[in-house]
């Protein structure tokens, strides 16, 4: 009787864990993908007092890069381009490139795996709170926003990169420099989260074995 009860309890926990883990992964991936355009849209609205987004998928650029076998060009090709101020003199452009989408998804997945491993570890032993992981996740999300391809373009094609930082009040030159370093910072955060996940998994295996 006890064995049957234990088996039923284990099955309920497995189902609840699948739902919990799936919710964490889907939630984090949705957050990291939507946060940059939402932040940029808010800053555009604050600066220009209106937002009228329009977008398109420049598939021809990606097809040409693939046909030419140029991987760097393909990774830099926009998967999606949006103008947050359609019809205005200044175009506030947001683009999600293939390379950025890969890094963004990897960062979201790495954060989700750390949270899942932390919650699993808390079930078998006492561990520190989530403050460090939360702070690192917040910094990673900021790096993702800063690394997003945003630009402010005039009617003659001239413009400045790092539009999200420029609209946040940072000088155009400084914003461009920060935007240029944000993708390497993203990579460092991904590597750090992966190493921390491996550490947590090791502690979890040791705790269950003990």
C-alpha positions in Angstrom: 0.0 0.0 0.0 2.8 2.4 0.9 4.7 1.5 -2.3 1.6 2.3 -4.3 1.1 5.6 -2.5 4.8 6.5 -3.0 4.6 5.6 -6.7 1.5 7.8 -7.2 3.1 10.7 -5.3 6.2 10.4 -7.5 4.2 10.5 -10.6 2.3 13.6 -9.4 5.6 15.2 -8.7 7.0 14.3 -12.1 4.0 15.8 -13.8 4.2 19.0 -11.7 7.9 19.2 -12.4 7.4 18.9 -16.2 4.8 21.7 -16.0 7.0 23.9 -13.8 10.1 23.4 -15.9 8.2 24.0 -19.1 6.7 27.1 -17.7 10.1 28.5 -16.6 11.7 27.8 -20.0 8.8 29.2 -22.1 8.5 32.2 -19.8 12.2 33.0 -19.9 12.5 32.6 -23.7 9.4 34.8 -24.2 10.8 37.4 -21.9 14.3 37.7 -23.5 12.8 37.8 -27.0 10.1 40.4 -26.2 12.0 42.6 -23.8 14.2 44.5 -26.3 11.4 45.6 -28.6 9.2 46.4 -25.7 11.8 48.6 -24.0 12.7 50.3 -27.3 9.0 50.9 -28.0 8.5 52.4 -24.6 11.6 54.7 -25.0 10.4 55.8 -28.4 6.9 56.6 -27.0 8.5 58.6 -24.2 10.7 60.6 -26.6 8.3 61.1 -29.5 4.9 60.7 -27.7 3.7 58.1 -30.2 4.4 54.6 -31.4 3.3 53.3 -34.8 5.2 50.1 -35.5 5.4 48.4 -38.9 7.7 45.6 -39.8 8.8 43.2 -42.5 10.9 40.0 -42.8 13.9 40.7 -45.2 14.2 37.1 -46.3 16.0 38.0 -49.6 19.1 39.1 -47.6 19.2 35.8 -45.7 18.7 33.9 -48.9 21.6 35.7 -50.6 23.9 35.2 -47.6 23.1 31.4 -47.6 23.5 31.1 -51.3 27.0 32.8 -51.0 28.0 30.5 -48.1 28.8 33.6 -46.0 28.1 32.5 -42.4 29.0 35.9 -40.8 26.9 37.7 -43.2 24.0 35.3 -42.6 24.3 35.8 -38.8 24.2 39.5 -39.3 21.2 39.4 -41.5 17.9 40.7 -39.9 15.4 38.0 -39.1 12.8 40.8 -38.5 13.0 44.6 -39.0 10.6 47.0 -37.4 10.1 50.8 -37.7 8.6 52.0 -34.4 7.6 55.4 -35.8 6.1 54.7 -39.2 5.5 57.8 -41.3 7.6 60.1 -39.1 10.7 62.0 -40.4 13.0 60.0 -38.1 12.8 56.2 -38.4 13.4 54.4 -35.1 14.4 51.0 -36.3 14.6 47.7 -34.4 16.1 44.6 -36.0 16.5 41.1 -34.7 19.4 39.3 -36.6 19.9 35.6 -36.8 23.0 35.9 -34.6 21.3 37.9 -32.0 18.3 35.5 -31.9 20.6 32.6 -31.3 22.4 34.4 -28.5 19.2 35.6 -27.0 17.6 32.2 -27.0 20.8 30.7 -25.5 20.8 33.3 -22.7 17.2 32.6 -21.9 17.7 28.9 -21.9 20.8 29.2 -19.7 18.9 31.4 -17.1 16.0 28.9 -17.1 18.3 25.9 -16.6 19.9 27.7 -13.6 16.6 28.4 -12.0 15.4 24.8 -12.5 18.6 23.4 -11.1 18.3 25.8 -8.1 14.7 24.8 -7.4 15.6 21.1 -7.6 18.6 21.6 -5.3 16.4 23.3 -2.7 14.3 20.1 -2.5 17.2 18.0 -1.3 19.4 20.3 0.7 19.8 23.8 2.1 21.1 26.3 -0.5 21.6 30.1 -0.6 18.8 32.2 -2.0 18.3 33.3 -5.6 19.8 36.8 -5.1 23.0 36.1 -7.0 21.2 34.3 -9.8 18.6 37.0 -10.0 21.2 39.8 -10.2 23.1 37.9 -12.9 19.9 37.3 -14.9 19.0 40.9 -14.6 22.4 42.0 -15.9 22.2 39.5 -18.7 18.8 40.9 -19.8 20.2 44.4 -19.7 23.1 43.2 -22.0 20.5 41.7 -24.3 18.6 45.0 -24.5 21.8 46.9 -25.1 23.0 44.4 -27.8 19.7 44.7 -29.7 20.0 46.3 -33.2 18.3 49.6 -32.7 19.0 52.8 -34.7 17.6 56.2 -35.4 17.7 57.2 -39.0 16.9 60.4 -40.8 15.3 61.0 -44.1 18.6 60.9 -46.0 19.7 57.6 -44.6 22.1 58.9 -41.9 21.6 57.7 -38.4 23.2 56.5 -35.2 23.5 53.0 -33.8 22.6 52.0 -30.3 19.2 53.7 -30.5 17.8 52.2 -27.3 20.7 53.6 -25.3 20.5 57.0 -27.1 16.9 57.3 -26.2 17.7 56.4 -22.6 19.8 59.5 -22.4 23.3 58.2 -23.3 25.4 60.1 -25.8 25.4 58.8 -29.4 29.1 57.9 -29.4 29.0 56.2 -26.1 25.8 54.4 -27.0 27.4 53.0 -30.1 30.5 51.8 -28.2 28.4 50.1 -25.5 26.2 48.5 -28.2 29.3 47.1 -29.9 30.5 45.5 -26.7 27.1 44.1 -25.6 27.2 41.0 -27.7 30.5 39.8 -26.3 29.1 40.5 -22.8 26.1 38.4 -23.6 28.4 35.5 -24.6 30.3 35.9 -21.2 27.0 35.7 -19.4 25.9 32.6 -21.3 29.2 30.9 -20.5 28.9 31.9 -16.8 25.4 30.6 -16.6 26.4 27.3 -18.2 29.3 26.9 -15.8 27.1 27.7 -12.8 24.4 25.2 -14.1 27.1 22.5 -14.2 28.1 23.4 -10.7 24.5 23.2 -9.4 24.0 19.9 -11.3 27.1 18.5 -9.6 25.9 19.5 -6.2 22.4 18.0 -6.9 23.9 14.7 -8.0 26.1 14.6 -4.9 23.2 15.5 -2.6 21.0 12.8 -4.0 23.9 10.2 -3.8 24.5 11.2 -0.2 
